[in-house]
Each structure stands twice: as C-alpha cells, then as structure tokens.
Amino acid sequence: MIDLTKIKDIFSKSNQSYYNLSQYACKDVEGCRRKPEVNKSFRSEFALDRDRILYSGAYRRYHGKTQVFSFSNQFDEEMTNRNLHTTYVSQISRSIAKILGLNLELVEAIALAHDLGHAPFGHDGERALSMLCQHHNIGYFNHNIESLHIVDNISRNGEGLNLTFQVRDGILSHDGEVHDTKLVPQRSKYEDDLKEYIQSKKEGKNAQMMPTTLEGCVVRISDTIAYIGQDIEDAIRFNILTWDDIPEDCRNYLGDRNGKIIDSLVKAVIVNSYDNDYICFDEETSFYLKKLKTFNYERIYLDKNVKKSIRNIEITMGILFEKYMFDVASANQNSRIFKHFLAKKNERYLGSYSNPEKVRDYIATMTDRYFNEELKDYLLLWK
C-alpha cells in the first residue's frame, strides 16, 4: 500500500519550492466546495478540479464544436475549434500567471472549463438557442451560465463535478467579448452573488461581474488574447481577409501575425500587472486592441460569407427543439434525448428542471456533427 501521507508531504515541500506565490494569489487552502469532501489525493483542490474537468464528457466534446466558422471543419481540419481555443487560453493564462506568481492550477482549471457550455455552431448557435429559450419562457441562453450549469448539474449523470467556488466563479465570470483595460477582482463574493448574476442575465439584463480571484481575471483577459489574432488567421484561411487588410497602425503596434499579437498583448499584461492586485493593459495597447476587435467584428464576425449559415442554424435548431419538446412530453423512450441524455440523468436533475430546460441542455451539449446527424435522421423520416 502506497503511503499517501508521505506522498502529500513530498508534494507539499515540492510545491513550496516551485510556487513562489504572490501575496495576491489564491492559495490552495482557500479552495472551498458546496459539498464538503475529504481530499484523499496528493493533488491540491484546484488540481482536482482541473482533472475532473479534463476527464468530463463535456470537455471531450470541445473538439466537435465550432469556434467562429460554422461547418468549416468539414473541409479544413486546421480551422480553430473550441478545443484549440480553450487550449490556447489555458497556455496563455499559464504563461502570464507563472510570471505574476499566481496559482497555475486554479488558472488552468478555469481556462479549461470556461467554454464548456457553448452550443453547436459557436455564437450563432448560442443566439439561435437563446431565441428558442426565450420563446419557451426559460430566459436568455448564455454559454457562461450553461458552462457552470454543466459542471454543477449535468456532469456525472446529474450529480455535478462539485468544483471549488473559485473555479466555478471563474467559469461564470469570464467574458472575452467585453473590452476590459483593467480587471480588478471582486473578492467579496458569495454563492448568492452568482445566483443574482445568473438571474439577471437570464432576464436579458446587461449584468457585469468581475472574477473573485486574480487568476480568474487572468483567464478573462487571456480569452481575448487567444481569439483576436487566431480569428484573423482563420479568416485568412477562409479567404475573406489578408494580413494587409488589417489596419496598418494595429499591425505596426501589435504585430502582423498571430504569434506577434499574442506576444505583444501578453507582455503588456505582465508589465502592467506585475506585483499589483489587478490585471491590465496600458492605455495604448488597449486602444489598438479595441480597434482590432472592431475590425474583426466588421470584417469577420459580420461578414456575409461567415453569416450566410445563420438562418439555416435558426431554422434547423428550431425544428429539433420542437421535436424534443414533443418527445419529452409524450415520453418517447426511442428518442435520442432519452437514450443519449435523460436516461443518464439522476432523479435530482430530472425532478429539478422543466421540459424546455432539459431540451436546452441536450442541444447545448451537442457537437456540430451530432446536431447535423440528428437533423438528417429526423428529416429523412418525413421523406
């Protein structure tokens, strides 16, 4: 029998020498869970969270979900998917956190889980699913809320992963779409604050919430760093842009390749955040980053070639949503919503959520390919 006490003592001494944690870092002993557990592992609480996320079904489905360009992986497997984006966020976050003396395992856990709740077809799928949720009176759909819902209530057959508050808060508080020059952690937060934020977002309010830890702030800012240049590279692969189309002043200041842009932004964060209880860019870097974001929205995210599939996504997601609503109401045990989803959920989950919420959760867990196969099988029945 391996002496776990001895192993934990060895790892404790090793961690003390390896981590020179900043005074602003979240310490391992601060990790707390909604359901108390006895940690019988030699891993820290945040390392346990990271590993639970890594081995979850939701994490395995990342590779089949669109980042920006819907259906593009069918003809170009080098286009960025949700799995690659999450890996990039994790690595960028770790690079920043290591130099700032922050908790690397906490950063990694938040980064790896932050997009678990994305619906198929990226933000286009998110908007389509949100419209359906509003129609069925269950509130707006937001992928960060669904990410937390997955780790709390869907994973492990409905039992949830029982992650620490700090990781759960970081998942919910990430928002790479909002332009932040400076992120100051909102340290005095409790479970009720998370619930209040979730309720406000479901009601369609423009609620904002900063992470409770500096590590969560690092992930939030790294989310932007990871996608801003990568989306440009994907657009170039998609033949709707060239690097010469990028505003010249942005290229001169941030760089004319994704690697250079990442390097510039990471250096700016480190220089301006070192030994401070906040994470930030300097004003000049923030200015050019915001300008580049505006360019991306106009030339990539709203491009007619990128958005031509939106209507198809809205129509087909509506078809499947109504099909599953009928299947659940009629207790059609042959439907895949039963065989692949509800049959694997415990009584707590089944008794806690309405039929529209169950359908929402099932669709949100789908990969692009699975969605397409479900649609094709259903439509073929009517031929």
C-alpha positions as CSV (number, residue, x, y, z in Angstrom):
1,M,0.0,0.0,0.0
2,I,1.4,3.4,-1.0
3,D,1.8,5.8,1.9
4,L,-0.4,8.8,0.8
5,T,0.6,10.8,3.8
6,K,4.3,10.6,2.8
7,I,3.4,11.5,-0.8
8,K,1.4,14.5,0.2
9,D,4.3,15.7,2.4
10,I,6.7,15.3,-0.5
11,F,4.4,17.2,-2.9
12,S,3.8,19.9,-0.2
13,K,7.6,20.6,0.1
14,S,7.9,20.4,-3.7
15,N,5.1,23.0,-4.2
16,Q,6.6,25.3,-1.7
17,S,9.8,25.5,-3.6
18,Y,8.1,25.5,-7.1
19,Y,5.5,28.1,-6.4
20,N,6.7,31.5,-5.3
21,L,3.1,32.7,-4.9
22,S,2.3,36.4,-5.0
23,Q,0.6,38.0,-2.0
24,Y,-2.4,38.4,-4.3
25,A,-2.6,34.8,-5.4
26,C,-5.3,32.4,-4.4
27,K,-3.8,29.8,-2.1
28,D,-4.6,26.1,-2.4
29,V,-6.1,26.1,1.2
30,E,-8.7,28.7,0.2
31,G,-10.4,26.3,-2.2
32,C,-13.9,25.5,-0.9
33,R,-16.7,23.3,-2.3
34,R,-20.5,23.5,-1.9
35,K,-20.5,19.9,-0.7
36,P,-17.5,19.3,1.6
37,E,-15.2,16.5,0.7
38,V,-12.2,14.8,2.3
39,N,-9.3,15.2,-0.2
40,K,-7.7,11.8,-0.2
41,S,-5.5,12.8,-3.2
42,F,-2.0,14.2,-3.1
43,R,-3.3,16.9,-5.6
44,S,-4.4,20.3,-4.5
45,E,-8.1,21.2,-4.6
46,F,-7.7,23.2,-7.8
47,A,-5.7,20.3,-9.4
48,L,-8.6,18.0,-8.6
49,D,-10.9,20.4,-10.3
50,R,-8.7,20.6,-13.4
51,D,-8.6,16.8,-13.7
52,R,-12.3,16.4,-13.1
53,I,-12.9,18.9,-16.0
54,L,-10.3,17.2,-18.2
55,Y,-12.0,13.8,-17.9
56,S,-15.5,15.0,-18.2
57,G,-17.7,14.2,-21.3
58,A,-18.3,17.9,-21.9
59,Y,-14.5,18.5,-22.2
60,R,-14.2,15.7,-24.8
61,R,-16.9,17.3,-26.9
62,Y,-15.0,20.5,-27.3
63,H,-13.2,19.2,-30.4
64,G,-16.5,18.9,-32.2
65,K,-17.7,22.5,-31.6
66,T,-17.3,25.5,-33.9
67,Q,-15.2,28.5,-32.8
68,V,-16.2,31.1,-35.4
69,F,-16.6,29.5,-38.9
70,S,-19.6,27.1,-38.8
71,F,-19.2,23.9,-40.8
72,S,-15.6,24.8,-41.8
73,N,-14.0,21.8,-40.1
74,Q,-15.8,19.6,-42.7
75,F,-13.4,20.9,-45.4
76,D,-10.4,22.2,-43.4
77,E,-9.5,20.4,-40.2
78,E,-6.9,23.1,-39.3
79,M,-9.6,25.7,-38.7
80,T,-9.8,26.5,-35.0
81,N,-12.4,24.6,-33.0
82,R,-13.5,25.1,-29.4
83,N,-10.9,22.6,-28.2
84,L,-8.0,24.5,-29.7
85,H,-9.3,27.8,-28.4
86,T,-9.6,26.5,-24.9
87,T,-6.0,25.1,-25.1
88,Y,-4.7,28.4,-26.3
89,V,-6.5,30.3,-23.4
90,S,-5.0,27.8,-20.9
91,Q,-1.5,28.2,-22.2
92,I,-1.6,32.0,-22.4
93,S,-3.1,32.1,-18.9
94,R,-0.4,29.9,-17.5
95,S,2.3,32.0,-19.1
96,I,1.0,35.2,-17.6
97,A,0.2,33.6,-14.2
98,K,3.6,32.0,-13.8
99,I,5.4,35.3,-14.0
100,L,2.9,37.1,-11.9
101,G,3.2,34.4,-9.2
102,L,-0.4,33.2,-9.3
103,N,-1.9,29.8,-8.8
104,L,-1.3,27.9,-12.0
105,E,-3.6,25.0,-11.2
106,L,-6.5,27.4,-10.5
107,V,-5.8,29.3,-13.7
108,E,-5.7,26.1,-15.7
109,A,-9.0,24.7,-14.2
110,I,-10.9,27.9,-15.0
111,A,-9.4,28.1,-18.5
112,L,-10.2,24.5,-19.5
113,A,-13.8,24.8,-18.3
114,H,-14.7,28.3,-19.4
115,D,-16.4,27.4,-22.7
116,L,-18.0,24.0,-21.8
117,G,-21.5,25.4,-22.2
118,H,-21.1,26.6,-25.8
119,A,-23.9,25.3,-28.1
120,P,-23.1,23.9,-31.5
121,F,-22.1,26.4,-34.2
122,G,-20.5,28.9,-31.8
123,H,-22.0,32.3,-31.1
124,D,-24.5,31.8,-34.0
125,G,-25.8,28.7,-32.3
126,E,-25.9,30.4,-29.0
127,R,-28.1,33.2,-30.3
128,A,-30.4,30.7,-32.0
129,L,-30.7,28.7,-28.9
130,S,-31.3,31.8,-26.8
131,M,-34.2,32.8,-29.0
132,L,-35.8,29.4,-28.5
133,C,-35.3,29.6,-24.8
134,Q,-37.0,33.0,-24.6
135,H,-39.9,31.6,-26.7
136,H,-40.3,28.8,-24.2
137,N,-40.1,31.3,-21.2
138,I,-36.9,29.9,-19.6
139,G,-34.9,33.1,-20.1
140,Y,-31.9,34.0,-22.3
141,F,-29.3,31.4,-23.0
142,N,-25.7,32.4,-22.1
143,H,-22.8,30.0,-22.6
144,N,-21.0,31.0,-19.5
145,I,-24.1,30.2,-17.4
146,E,-24.6,26.9,-19.2
147,S,-20.9,26.1,-18.6
148,L,-21.5,26.5,-14.8
149,H,-24.7,24.5,-15.1
150,I,-22.8,21.7,-16.8
151,V,-20.2,21.3,-14.1
152,D,-22.8,21.8,-11.3
153,N,-25.9,19.9,-12.5
154,I,-25.3,18.0,-15.7
155,S,-22.0,16.2,-15.5
156,R,-21.7,12.8,-13.7
157,N,-25.3,11.8,-14.6
158,G,-26.6,15.0,-13.0
159,E,-24.6,14.8,-9.8
160,G,-22.1,17.5,-11.0
161,L,-18.4,17.8,-10.5
162,N,-18.6,19.6,-7.2
163,L,-15.9,22.1,-8.2
164,T,-14.5,24.8,-5.8
165,F,-16.1,28.1,-5.6
166,Q,-13.1,29.9,-7.1
167,V,-13.2,27.7,-10.3
168,R,-17.0,28.0,-10.6
169,D,-16.8,31.7,-10.2
170,G,-14.1,32.0,-12.8
171,I,-16.1,30.0,-15.3
172,L,-19.2,32.2,-14.8
173,S,-17.2,35.5,-14.7
174,H,-15.3,35.1,-17.9
175,D,-16.3,37.4,-20.7
176,G,-13.9,37.8,-23.6
177,E,-16.5,39.8,-25.6
178,V,-16.4,42.8,-23.2
179,H,-13.4,45.1,-23.7
180,D,-11.5,45.5,-20.4
181,T,-8.5,47.6,-20.0
182,K,-8.2,46.8,-16.3
183,L,-9.7,43.9,-14.3
184,V,-9.9,44.3,-10.5
185,P,-11.0,41.1,-8.7
186,Q,-14.3,41.3,-6.9
187,R,-13.1,39.5,-3.8
188,S,-16.1,39.8,-1.6
189,K,-18.4,37.4,-3.4
190,Y,-20.7,34.6,-2.2
191,E,-22.9,32.0,-3.8
192,D,-25.9,34.4,-3.7
193,D,-23.9,36.8,-5.9
194,L,-23.5,34.1,-8.5
195,K,-27.3,33.4,-8.4
196,E,-28.2,37.0,-8.7
197,Y,-25.9,37.5,-11.7
198,I,-27.4,34.3,-13.4
199,Q,-30.9,35.6,-12.8
200,S,-30.1,39.0,-14.3
201,K,-28.5,37.5,-17.4
202,K,-31.5,35.2,-17.9
203,E,-33.8,38.2,-17.8
204,G,-31.7,39.8,-20.6
205,K,-30.1,42.5,-18.4
206,N,-26.6,43.8,-19.1
207,A,-25.2,42.4,-15.9
208,Q,-21.4,42.6,-15.3
209,M,-19.4,40.6,-12.8
210,M,-15.6,40.5,-12.2
211,P,-14.0,37.3,-11.1
212,T,-13.3,36.9,-7.4
213,T,-9.7,35.9,-7.9
214,L,-6.8,37.4,-9.8
215,E,-6.4,34.1,-11.5
216,G,-10.0,34.4,-12.9
217,C,-9.0,37.9,-14.2
218,V,-6.0,36.4,-16.0
219,V,-8.3,33.8,-17.8
220,R,-10.8,36.5,-18.7
221,I,-8.1,38.7,-20.3
222,S,-6.4,35.7,-21.9
223,D,-9.6,34.7,-23.6
224,T,-9.4,37.9,-25.7
225,I,-5.7,37.4,-26.3
226,A,-6.3,33.9,-27.6
227,Y,-9.0,34.6,-30.1
228,I,-8.2,38.1,-31.5
229,G,-5.3,37.1,-33.8
230,Q,-6.4,33.5,-34.3
231,D,-9.7,34.6,-35.7
232,I,-7.8,36.7,-38.2
233,E,-5.7,33.7,-39.2
234,D,-8.8,31.6,-39.7
235,A,-10.4,34.3,-41.8
236,I,-7.3,34.3,-44.0
237,R,-7.6,30.5,-44.4
238,F,-11.3,31.1,-45.2
239,N,-10.2,33.6,-47.9
240,I,-12.1,36.6,-46.7
241,L,-9.0,38.6,-45.4
242,T,-5.3,39.1,-45.9
243,W,-2.9,40.5,-43.3
244,D,-2.6,43.6,-45.5
245,D,-6.3,44.3,-44.8
246,I,-5.6,44.7,-41.0
247,P,-5.4,48.4,-40.1
248,E,-1.7,49.4,-40.5
249,D,-1.4,51.1,-37.1
250,C,-2.6,47.9,-35.4
251,R,-0.1,45.8,-37.4
252,N,2.7,48.2,-36.6
253,Y,1.9,48.3,-32.9
254,L,0.6,44.8,-32.1
255,G,2.1,42.7,-34.9
256,D,1.3,41.3,-38.3
257,R,1.0,37.7,-37.3
258,N,-1.0,35.9,-34.6
259,G,2.2,34.9,-32.7
260,K,3.4,38.5,-32.6
261,I,0.0,39.8,-31.5
262,I,-0.1,37.3,-28.6
263,D,3.4,38.2,-27.6
264,S,2.7,41.9,-27.6
265,L,-0.5,41.5,-25.5
266,V,1.0,39.1,-23.0
267,K,4.0,41.3,-22.4
268,A,1.7,44.3,-21.9
269,V,-0.4,42.4,-19.3
270,I,2.7,41.2,-17.4
271,V,4.4,44.6,-17.4
272,N,1.3,46.5,-16.2
273,S,0.1,43.9,-13.8
274,Y,3.2,42.7,-12.0
275,D,3.0,43.0,-8.2
276,N,-0.4,44.6,-8.4
277,D,-3.9,43.4,-7.3
278,Y,-5.3,43.8,-10.8
279,I,-4.7,42.6,-14.3
280,C,-4.5,45.3,-17.1
281,F,-3.2,46.6,-20.3
282,D,-1.7,50.0,-20.7
283,E,-3.9,52.6,-22.4
284,E,-2.1,52.5,-25.7
285,T,-2.2,48.7,-26.1
286,S,-5.8,48.7,-25.0
287,F,-6.6,51.3,-27.7
288,Y,-5.1,49.2,-30.5
289,L,-6.7,46.0,-29.2
290,K,-10.1,47.6,-29.2
291,K,-9.5,48.9,-32.7
292,L,-8.6,45.4,-33.8
293,K,-11.7,44.0,-32.1
294,T,-13.9,46.5,-34.0
295,F,-12.2,45.4,-37.3
296,N,-12.8,41.8,-36.5
297,Y,-16.5,42.4,-35.9
298,E,-16.9,44.3,-39.1
299,R,-14.8,42.1,-41.4
300,I,-15.1,38.7,-39.9
301,Y,-18.0,38.1,-37.4
302,L,-20.5,40.1,-39.5
303,D,-19.1,39.1,-42.9
304,K,-21.8,37.8,-45.3
305,N,-19.9,34.7,-46.1
306,V,-19.5,33.9,-42.4
307,K,-23.1,34.7,-41.6
308,K,-24.9,33.1,-44.5
309,S,-25.5,30.0,-42.4
310,I,-27.2,31.9,-39.6
311,R,-30.7,31.5,-41.0
312,N,-30.2,27.7,-41.5
313,I,-29.0,27.3,-37.9
314,E,-32.0,29.2,-36.6
315,I,-34.5,27.1,-38.6
316,T,-32.9,23.7,-38.0
317,M,-32.4,24.3,-34.3
318,G,-36.0,25.3,-34.0
319,I,-37.0,22.1,-35.7
320,L,-35.0,20.0,-33.3
321,F,-36.1,21.9,-30.3
322,E,-39.8,21.3,-31.1
323,K,-39.1,17.7,-31.9
324,Y,-37.5,17.1,-28.5
325,M,-40.2,19.0,-26.7
326,F,-42.8,16.7,-28.3
327,D,-40.6,13.6,-27.5
328,V,-40.3,14.6,-23.8
329,A,-43.9,15.4,-23.4
330,S,-45.0,12.1,-25.0
331,A,-42.3,10.1,-23.1
332,N,-40.9,8.8,-26.4
333,Q,-38.3,6.5,-25.0
334,N,-36.9,5.8,-28.5
335,S,-35.9,9.5,-28.9
336,R,-32.2,10.2,-28.5
337,I,-33.0,12.8,-26.0
338,F,-34.0,9.9,-23.7
339,K,-31.4,7.4,-24.9
340,H,-28.4,9.7,-25.0
341,F,-29.3,12.2,-22.3
342,L,-32.2,11.9,-19.9
343,A,-31.7,8.1,-19.3
344,K,-28.3,9.0,-18.0
345,K,-29.5,11.6,-15.5
346,N,-30.4,11.1,-11.8
347,E,-33.6,11.9,-10.1
348,R,-32.3,15.2,-8.8
349,Y,-31.8,16.5,-12.3
350,L,-34.9,15.0,-13.8
351,G,-37.1,16.5,-11.0
352,S,-35.4,19.9,-10.9
353,Y,-35.8,21.2,-14.5
354,S,-38.7,21.8,-16.9
355,N,-39.1,20.2,-20.3
356,P,-37.7,23.2,-22.2
357,E,-34.7,23.4,-19.8
358,K,-34.0,19.7,-20.5
359,V,-34.2,20.3,-24.2
360,R,-32.0,23.3,-23.9
361,D,-29.4,21.3,-22.0
362,Y,-29.5,18.5,-24.5
363,I,-29.0,20.8,-27.5
364,A,-26.3,22.8,-25.7
365,T,-24.2,19.6,-25.2
366,M,-24.3,18.7,-28.9
367,T,-21.3,18.9,-31.2
368,D,-21.8,20.3,-34.7
369,R,-21.6,16.9,-36.3
370,Y,-24.0,15.3,-33.8
371,F,-26.5,18.1,-34.4
372,N,-26.3,17.6,-38.2
373,E,-26.8,13.8,-37.8
374,E,-29.8,14.3,-35.6
375,L,-31.3,16.7,-38.1
376,K,-30.6,14.5,-41.0
377,D,-32.1,11.4,-39.3
378,Y,-35.2,13.3,-38.3
379,L,-35.8,14.9,-41.8
380,L,-35.3,11.5,-43.5
381,L,-38.2,10.1,-41.6
382,W,-40.5,12.5,-43.4
383,K,-39.4,11.6,-46.9
